[in-house]
Amino acid sequence: MVLIGRMVSMPALLKDALRQNKTLIGTLVTTSSPEVAEVLALAGFDWLFIDLEHGSLSIQDAQSVIQVVAGRCFTVVRVPDASAENVKRVLDTGCDGIIAPHVNSADEARTIVALAKYPPDGERSVGLGRAQGYGLNFADYIASANAQTVVLVQIEHKNAVANVDQILQVQGIDALFIGPYDLSGSMGILGQVSDARVVAAIDKVRSACARTNRSFGIFCATAEQASAAITAGARIVAVGTDLMHMANSARVALEAIRAR
């Protein structure tokens, strides 16, 4: 018997988990292997961050990952960009939500929300795919999608930090998700995510989310960073990537063997 790995009881919907202020620990999926994704779900991650902005994954790859972990953990797909084509095709895979990269203004945030919601709340067009049960669950999906689809916008530029209060006023955004590396790059200090200027920018976003009772998330390279972020109030955290976890585990094993 294959056991589901999640150790903490979670609601059936990601939207409800965010509303209930659950701490959600995830990791980035950068490979197309369904087995790798399944192992991550069995290991107990609450959500998988499927990345279509960077790397070589296709929408079909994303759907394969979503299918293999269905019912075991939540899936959120980072769309390549804010085009209508990419947003609607990604949502038709049946993921729990999307992450929109490089959202720097309230207008850009409104565009993402509109593309993710069916009329009258937005302008998402109607199609048939896995999300709609390939047509078998069409009516139920259309009726519930706007209320259940999660929209995260990524804050990863100093301009986004400056506009964070206006971005948070946009209806339909469920959480802000910080990309600390690109944020540091926008400040001219790429990779220096512990620099006081980057830390201050992250604190500004965190405080703005707290004032508006909105969930705050962040990418962390290490477990130590993730633990600190959760202590500081982050509720949707992505730690490392699938290949980072594999490489680190292999390195630890090799070093232990060679040190004997």
C-alpha positions in Angstrom: 0.0 0.0 0.0 1.3 3.5 -0.9 0.9 5.9 1.9 0.1 9.6 1.5 3.0 11.5 3.0 1.4 14.7 4.3 1.6 14.6 8.1 -0.6 17.6 8.9 -4.3 17.6 8.3 -5.2 20.0 5.5 -8.5 21.2 4.0 -9.3 19.8 0.6 -8.9 23.2 -1.1 -5.8 25.4 -1.2 -8.0 28.4 -0.9 -9.4 27.2 2.4 -5.9 26.3 3.7 -4.8 29.9 3.0 -8.0 31.3 4.7 -7.3 29.1 7.7 -3.8 30.5 7.9 -2.2 27.0 7.6 1.5 26.8 7.2 2.2 25.3 3.7 5.6 23.9 3.0 6.5 23.2 -0.6 9.3 22.9 -3.1 9.9 23.7 -6.7 9.4 21.1 -9.4 11.8 21.6 -12.3 11.9 18.2 -13.9 9.2 16.4 -15.9 9.5 13.0 -14.0 6.1 12.0 -12.5 8.1 9.7 -10.2 10.1 12.6 -8.7 6.9 14.6 -8.2 5.2 11.6 -6.6 8.1 11.0 -4.2 8.0 14.7 -3.1 4.3 14.3 -2.4 4.9 11.1 -0.5 7.6 12.7 1.5 5.0 15.1 2.9 5.3 18.4 1.1 2.0 20.3 1.3 2.3 21.9 -2.1 4.4 21.7 -5.3 5.5 24.8 -7.1 5.6 23.8 -10.7 7.8 26.2 -12.6 7.1 27.0 -16.2 8.9 30.4 -16.2 12.4 28.9 -16.0 13.7 25.6 -17.3 12.3 23.3 -19.9 8.9 22.1 -18.5 5.9 22.3 -20.8 2.2 22.7 -19.9 1.9 19.0 -20.7 4.7 18.2 -18.2 2.9 20.3 -15.6 -0.3 18.4 -16.1 1.4 15.1 -15.8 2.8 16.2 -12.4 -0.6 17.4 -11.3 -2.2 14.1 -12.2 0.3 12.0 -10.3 0.0 13.9 -7.1 -3.7 14.6 -7.2 -5.2 14.2 -3.7 -1.8 14.1 -2.1 -0.7 17.7 -2.2 -1.7 21.0 -3.7 -0.2 22.2 -7.0 0.5 25.7 -8.0 2.0 26.5 -11.4 4.1 29.5 -12.1 3.0 30.7 -15.6 5.7 31.8 -18.0 4.1 35.3 -18.3 0.9 37.1 -18.0 -0.5 36.3 -21.4 -4.1 35.1 -21.7 -3.0 32.0 -23.6 -0.6 30.8 -20.9 -2.9 31.6 -17.9 -5.9 29.8 -19.4 -4.0 26.8 -20.6 -2.3 26.3 -17.2 -5.6 26.6 -15.3 -7.1 24.0 -17.7 -4.6 21.5 -16.3 -6.6 21.4 -13.1 -3.9 22.9 -10.8 -5.0 24.6 -7.6 -3.7 27.9 -8.6 -1.1 30.0 -10.4 1.8 32.1 -9.5 2.3 35.2 -11.7 5.9 36.3 -11.9 7.2 39.9 -12.0 4.0 41.7 -10.9 5.1 45.2 -10.2 1.9 47.3 -10.1 -1.8 47.1 -9.2 -2.7 47.2 -12.9 -0.5 44.2 -13.6 -2.1 42.4 -10.7 -5.6 43.2 -12.0 -4.7 41.8 -15.3 -3.7 38.5 -13.8 -6.8 38.2 -11.7 -9.0 39.0 -14.8 -7.3 36.3 -16.8 -7.8 33.7 -14.0 -11.5 34.3 -13.4 -14.5 33.5 -15.6 -17.0 36.3 -16.4 -18.5 38.2 -14.8 -15.5 38.4 -12.4 -12.9 38.3 -15.2 -12.3 37.4 -18.8 -11.0 33.8 -18.7 -12.3 32.0 -21.8 -14.1 28.7 -21.6 -12.5 25.5 -22.8 -12.5 21.8 -22.1 -9.5 20.1 -20.4 -8.6 18.2 -17.3 -9.9 20.9 -15.0 -13.3 20.5 -16.4 -13.1 16.7 -16.3 -12.6 16.8 -20.1 -16.2 18.0 -20.2 -17.7 15.5 -17.8 -17.7 18.0 -14.9 -18.1 21.1 -17.0 -21.0 22.7 -15.2 -19.7 22.1 -11.7 -16.3 23.4 -12.5 -17.6 26.6 -14.2 -19.8 27.3 -11.2 -17.0 26.8 -8.6 -13.7 27.8 -10.4 -13.8 31.5 -9.6 -14.2 30.9 -5.9 -11.7 28.0 -5.7 -8.8 29.1 -8.0 -5.9 30.6 -6.1 -4.0 33.5 -7.5 -0.5 34.4 -6.1 1.5 37.3 -7.5 5.2 37.3 -7.2 6.9 40.3 -5.7 10.5 40.2 -7.0 11.4 43.8 -8.0 12.0 46.9 -6.0 9.2 48.6 -7.9 6.7 45.9 -6.7 7.8 46.6 -3.1 7.2 50.3 -3.6 3.7 49.5 -4.9 2.9 46.7 -2.5 0.0 48.6 -0.7 -1.7 49.3 -4.1 -1.2 45.7 -5.2 -2.8 44.4 -2.1 -5.9 46.4 -2.8 -6.6 44.3 -5.9 -9.5 42.0 -5.3 -8.9 38.3 -6.1 -5.3 38.1 -5.0 -4.9 35.3 -2.4 -1.2 35.8 -1.4 2.0 37.7 -2.3 5.0 35.5 -2.9 8.5 37.0 -2.7 11.3 36.0 -5.1 14.3 37.2 -3.1 16.9 36.5 -5.7 15.4 38.6 -8.5 14.5 41.2 -5.8 18.1 41.5 -4.9 19.0 41.7 -8.6 16.7 44.7 -9.0 18.7 46.4 -6.3 22.0 45.8 -8.0 23.1 43.2 -5.5 22.1 39.9 -7.2 22.2 36.9 -4.9 22.8 38.9 -1.8 19.5 38.0 -0.2 20.7 38.6 3.3 21.7 42.2 2.6 20.0 44.7 4.8 18.3 46.3 1.9 16.7 43.1 0.7 15.7 42.1 4.2 14.1 45.6 4.7 12.1 45.2 1.4 10.9 41.7 2.5 9.9 43.1 5.8 7.9 45.9 4.1 5.9 43.3 2.1 5.4 41.1 5.1 4.1 44.0 7.2 1.7 45.1 4.4 0.3 41.6 4.2 -0.2 41.5 7.9 -2.1 44.8 7.9 -4.4 43.5 5.2 -4.8 40.0 6.6 -3.3 38.5 3.4 -1.1 35.5 3.2 2.6 36.0 2.6 5.0 33.5 1.0 8.6 33.3 0.0 11.2 31.1 -1.7 14.0 29.8 0.5 17.1 28.0 -0.6 17.6 26.1 2.7 15.5 24.6 5.5 17.1 27.0 7.9 15.8 30.0 5.8 12.4 28.4 5.5 12.1 27.9 9.3 13.1 31.5 9.9 10.6 32.7 7.3 7.8 30.7 8.9 8.7 32.1 12.3 8.5 35.6 10.8 5.0 35.0 9.5 5.3 33.3 6.1 2.5 30.9 5.4 3.3 29.5 2.0 7.0 28.6 1.7 8.9 26.9 -1.1 12.2 25.4 0.0 14.8 24.4 -2.6 14.0 22.5 -5.8 13.6 18.8 -6.6 17.1 18.5 -8.0 18.6 20.5 -5.1 17.1 18.0 -2.7 18.4 15.1 -4.7 21.9 16.6 -5.0 22.2 17.5 -1.4 21.1 14.1 -0.2 23.6 12.4 -2.6 26.4 14.7 -1.4 25.7 14.0 2.3 25.7 10.3 1.6 28.9 10.4 -0.4 30.7 12.6 2.2 29.7 10.2 5.0 31.0 7.2 3.1 34.2 8.8 2.1 34.9 10.2 5.6 34.8 6.7 7.1 
